[in-house]
């Protein structure tokens, strides 16, 4: 990866969802607002300052660039397009989530 780019896995479970009442909501259903997506970082560029490989990042799925590598689908994005990061490396005192 170059510069501040991130390569994240496409979440297989981001397709169909279930409501709290158990109703299946297909991935093609129109949402009233924009829905953000969580994905795991698998590679990062050398200028990425806050994000490490293995972190989970929250981003806008409409602003993504998909790429296929060895038959697997990934998303390439800039670090500045990430809205939040969930990480285990912050220690026990922190929540593990920073914005």
N, C-alpha and C positions, 0 to 999 in steps of 0.2 A: 504494500500500500504506500502511496506517496503522500507527502505533506500531512494535512490533518484529517485524512480520509479514514473512515471506519468501514469494515466489512462485517455485516451482521447476518446471522442465520434467519431464515424465514420461519416464523413460528407455525408449526403444523396445526396447532389448535386454534389459530386465529380465524379459522373459517366459520364453522357453525358454533353458535353459543346457545346457552340455555338461560332463560329468564329465571328469576327467583321462584316463579310458579311452575317451572318445569317445561315451559314452551320452548321449542327449538326455533332459534332465529337464524336463518341462513345468512351466509356471508354477503349475498347479493342484496339483502334488505337495505333500503335507504334509511340512513340515520338522520335525525333532526339536526344534529350538529356534527362537527368533525370528531372522529374517533382516533385517539392516539394508540399506538401499538408498542408493546414490550418485545424486545428481541435480545439475544445474547451476542456479544462481540466476539468474533473469531480471529480478527486481525486488525491492526491499527498502524497508521503512518507514524513516522518519527517525530512529527510536530504535534501530535495529539498529547495534550498536557494533563487532562483530568481523567481520562478514560483508559482502562487497562483491558487486556484480553480476559474474557471470562465475566466481565461486568454485564449487567442487563441494562439496556437503555430504552428510554421512552421517546418516541418520535412520531411525527405526523406521517401516516402511511401514504398520503396523497403526494408528498414531496420526495418519493423514493425513486431510485434508479436500480432496477433489478439486473442481475447478471447470473449466468449459469456457469458453474465451474465443476467439471467432472460429473455432470448430470445432477448436481445439487443447485438449488436456487438460493442466492444470497442477495443482500441489498447493500449498495455502496452509498455512503452519505458523508457529509462534512461533520466535524465535531460540533460546530456551531448550530447544527440542525437538531441536536439532541435537547430535549426538554428536561429530562431527569435521568439520574443514574442510580441503580441499586447495586451495592457492592458489599461483599463480606469482609474486605480488607480494612474497613474503617474501625474495627475493634468492637468490643462488647459494650462500651459506653454509648455508642452512637446507634441510631436507628437502622443504619445501613442504607439509607436513602438520602440523597442530596440533590438539590435542584440548582 
